[in-house]
């Protein structure tokens, strides 16, 4: 019954101005700021930081992903003392709330409203427990363009959407690592797979934790703070 309200609410969302949903509490990077300054902002969980040029205009966006990727250039030197740090050391092993392919998609999004590590919920096989996919805010882009399409998709099991997207050329499978994966390996994987998170799995590929870009940046910046 709650799904019946989605088409109406979705149709009334467009009229308000963008300003009404914008958060003014953001930090811009300007000429003269150092890489360390950028890292200090990103390690707090900001996924992107605007760089404002000398003319006062937005020049480009620095993302957590691009920041981490910069350490993949000559990583043994740039990562220095944290190159050996493992996923386990980063706190990558943690209790996870997961869903299965049988779970209603809307239930997965309800879990996202809670404090989920890395902003995603792992979808595991209902029989084997192996991670197959994950639901994040980006999944909404796949669920439907109209209110009616979105409502229908949200009311169905996740497998209905998964069966469609898994066949697409740009489908992104979960990027998995072992608990003893090093920072050197993790940074390389982030760059090669263009990922925002790495799922820590056991020998049966069951998710036992997750490492986010925020975790990785926090570790890098902690080393910088100690210099």
Secondary structure as a PSIPRED ss2 file (coil, helix, strand):
# PSIPRED VFORMAT (PSIPRED V4.0)

   1 X C   1.000  0.000  0.000
   2 X H   0.000  1.000  0.000
   3 X H   0.000  1.000  0.000
   4 X H   0.000  1.000  0.000
   5 X H   0.000  1.000  0.000
   6 X H   0.000  1.000  0.000
   7 X H   0.000  1.000  0.000
   8 X H   0.000  1.000  0.000
   9 X H   0.000  1.000  0.000
  10 X H   0.000  1.000  0.000
  11 X H   0.000  1.000  0.000
  12 X C   1.000  0.000  0.000
  13 X C   1.000  0.000  0.000
  14 X C   1.000  0.000  0.000
  15 X C   1.000  0.000  0.000
  16 X C   1.000  0.000  0.000
  17 X C   1.000  0.000  0.000
  18 X H   0.000  1.000  0.000
  19 X H   0.000  1.000  0.000
  20 X H   0.000  1.000  0.000
  21 X H   0.000  1.000  0.000
  22 X C   1.000  0.000  0.000
  23 X C   1.000  0.000  0.000
  24 X C   1.000  0.000  0.000
  25 X C   1.000  0.000  0.000
  26 X C   1.000  0.000  0.000
  27 X C   1.000  0.000  0.000
  28 X C   1.000  0.000  0.000
  29 X E   0.000  0.000  1.000
  30 X E   0.000  0.000  1.000
  31 X C   1.000  0.000  0.000
  32 X C   1.000  0.000  0.000
  33 X C   1.000  0.000  0.000
  34 X C   1.000  0.000  0.000
  35 X H   0.000  1.000  0.000
  36 X H   0.000  1.000  0.000
  37 X H   0.000  1.000  0.000
  38 X H   0.000  1.000  0.000
  39 X H   0.000  1.000  0.000
  40 X H   0.000  1.000  0.000
  41 X H   0.000  1.000  0.000
  42 X H   0.000  1.000  0.000
  43 X C   1.000  0.000  0.000
  44 X C   1.000  0.000  0.000
  45 X C   1.000  0.000  0.000
  46 X C   1.000  0.000  0.000
  47 X C   1.000  0.000  0.000
  48 X E   0.000  0.000  1.000
  49 X E   0.000  0.000  1.000
  50 X E   0.000  0.000  1.000
  51 X E   0.000  0.000  1.000
  52 X E   0.000  0.000  1.000
  53 X C   1.000  0.000  0.000
  54 X C   1.000  0.000  0.000
  55 X C   1.000  0.000  0.000
  56 X C   1.000  0.000  0.000
  57 X C   1.000  0.000  0.000
  58 X E   0.000  0.000  1.000
  59 X E   0.000  0.000  1.000
  60 X E   0.000  0.000  1.000
  61 X E   0.000  0.000  1.000
  62 X E   0.000  0.000  1.000
  63 X E   0.000  0.000  1.000
  64 X H   0.000  1.000  0.000
  65 X H   0.000  1.000  0.000
  66 X H   0.000  1.000  0.000
  67 X H   0.000  1.000  0.000
  68 X H   0.000  1.000  0.000
  69 X H   0.000  1.000  0.000
  70 X H   0.000  1.000  0.000
  71 X H   0.000  1.000  0.000
  72 X H   0.000  1.000  0.000
  73 X C   1.000  0.000  0.000
  74 X C   1.000  0.000  0.000
  75 X H   0.000  1.000  0.000
  76 X H   0.000  1.000  0.000
  77 X H   0.000  1.000  0.000
  78 X H   0.000  1.000  0.000
  79 X C   1.000  0.000  0.000
  80 X H   0.000  1.000  0.000
  81 X H   0.000  1.000  0.000
  82 X H   0.000  1.000  0.000
  83 X C   1.000  0.000  0.000
  84 X C   1.000  0.000  0.000
  85 X C   1.000  0.000  0.000
  86 X E   0.000  0.000  1.000
  87 X C   1.000  0.000  0.000
  88 X C   1.000  0.000  0.000
  89 X C   1.000  0.000  0.000
  90 X C   1.000  0.000  0.000
  91 X C   1.000  0.000  0.000
  92 X C   1.000  0.000  0.000
  93 X E   0.000  0.000  1.000
  94 X C   1.000  0.000  0.000
  95 X C   1.000  0.000  0.000
  96 X C   1.000  0.000  0.000
  97 X C   1.000  0.000  0.000
  98 X C   1.000  0.000  0.000
  99 X E   0.000  0.000  1.000
 100 X E   0.000  0.000  1.000
 101 X C   1.000  0.000  0.000
 102 X C   1.000  0.000  0.000
 103 X C   1.000  0.000  0.000
 104 X E   0.000  0.000  1.000
 105 X H   0.000  1.000  0.000
 106 X H   0.000  1.000  0.000
 107 X H   0.000  1.000  0.000
 108 X H   0.000  1.000  0.000
 109 X H   0.000  1.000  0.000
 110 X H   0.000  1.000  0.000
 111 X H   0.000  1.000  0.000
 112 X H   0.000  1.000  0.000
 113 X C   1.000  0.000  0.000
 114 X C   1.000  0.000  0.000
 115 X C   1.000  0.000  0.000
 116 X C   1.000  0.000  0.000
 117 X H   0.000  1.000  0.000
 118 X H   0.000  1.000  0.000
 119 X H   0.000  1.000  0.000
 120 X E   0.000  0.000  1.000
 121 X E   0.000  0.000  1.000
 122 X E   0.000  0.000  1.000
 123 X E   0.000  0.000  1.000
 124 X E   0.000  0.000  1.000
 125 X C   1.000  0.000  0.000
 126 X C   1.000  0.000  0.000
 127 X C   1.000  0.000  0.000
 128 X C   1.000  0.000  0.000
 129 X C   1.000  0.000  0.000
 130 X E   0.000  0.000  1.000
 131 X E   0.000  0.000  1.000
 132 X E   0.000  0.000  1.000
 133 X E   0.000  0.000  1.000
 134 X E   0.000  0.000  1.000
 135 X E   0.000  0.000  1.000
 136 X E   0.000  0.000  1.000
 137 X H   0.000  1.000  0.000
 138 X H   0.000  1.000  0.000
 139 X H   0.000  1.000  0.000
 140 X H   0.000  1.000  0.000
 141 X H   0.000  1.000  0.000
 142 X H   0.000  1.000  0.000
 143 X H   0.000  1.000  0.000
 144 X C   1.000  0.000  0.000
 145 X C   1.000  0.000  0.000
 146 X C   1.000  0.000  0.000
 147 X H   0.000  1.000  0.000
 148 X H   0.000  1.000  0.000
 149 X H   0.000  1.000  0.000
 150 X H   0.000  1.000  0.000
 151 X H   0.000  1.000  0.000
 152 X H   0.000  1.000  0.000
 153 X H   0.000  1.000  0.000
 154 X H   0.000  1.000  0.000
 155 X C   1.000  0.000  0.000
 156 X C   1.000  0.000  0.000
 157 X E   0.000  0.000  1.000
 158 X H   0.000  1.000  0.000
 159 X H   0.000  1.000  0.000
 160 X H   0.000  1.000  0.000
 161 X H   0.000  1.000  0.000
 162 X H   0.000  1.000  0.000
 163 X H   0.000  1.000  0.000
 164 X H   0.000  1.000  0.000
 165 X H   0.000  1.000  0.000
 166 X C   1.000  0.000  0.000
 167 X C   1.000  0.000  0.000
 168 X C   1.000  0.000  0.000
 169 X C   1.000  0.000  0.000
 170 X C   1.000  0.000  0.000
 171 X C   1.000  0.000  0.000
 172 X C   1.000  0.000  0.000
 173 X C   1.000  0.000  0.000
 174 X C   1.000  0.000  0.000
 175 X C   1.000  0.000  0.000
 176 X E   0.000  0.000  1.000
 177 X E   0.000  0.000  1.000
 178 X C   1.000  0.000  0.000
 179 X C   1.000  0.000  0.000
 180 X C   1.000  0.000  0.000
 181 X C   1.000  0.000  0.000
 182 X E   0.000  0.000  1.000
 183 X H   0.000  1.000  0.000
 184 X H   0.000  1.000  0.000
 185 X H   0.000  1.000  0.000
 186 X H   0.000  1.000  0.000
 187 X H   0.000  1.000  0.000
 188 X H   0.000  1.000  0.000
 189 X H   0.000  1.000  0.000
 190 X H   0.000  1.000  0.000
 191 X H   0.000  1.000  0.000
 192 X H   0.000  1.000  0.000
 193 X H   0.000  1.000  0.000
 194 X C   1.000  0.000  0.000
 195 X C   1.000  0.000  0.000
 196 X C   1.000  0.000  0.000
 197 X E   0.000  0.000  1.000
 198 X E   0.000  0.000  1.000
 199 X E   0.000  0.000  1.000
 200 X E   0.000  0.000  1.000
 201 X E   0.000  0.000  1.000
 202 X C   1.000  0.000  0.000
 203 X C   1.000  0.000  0.000
 204 X C   1.000  0.000  0.000
 205 X C   1.000  0.000  0.000
 206 X E   0.000  0.000  1.000
 207 X E   0.000  0.000  1.000
 208 X E   0.000  0.000  1.000
 209 X E   0.000  0.000  1.000
 210 X E   0.000  0.000  1.000
 211 X E   0.000  0.000  1.000
 212 X E   0.000  0.000  1.000
 213 X H   0.000  1.000  0.000
 214 X H   0.000  1.000  0.000
 215 X H   0.000  1.000  0.000
 216 X H   0.000  1.000  0.000
 217 X H   0.000  1.000  0.000
 218 X H   0.000  1.000  0.000
 219 X H   0.000  1.000  0.000
 220 X H   0.000  1.000  0.000
 221 X H   0.000  1.000  0.000
 222 X H   0.000  1.000  0.000
 223 X H   0.000  1.000  0.000
 224 X H   0.000  1.000  0.000
 225 X H   0.000  1.000  0.000
 226 X C   1.000  0.000  0.000
 227 X C   1.000  0.000  0.000
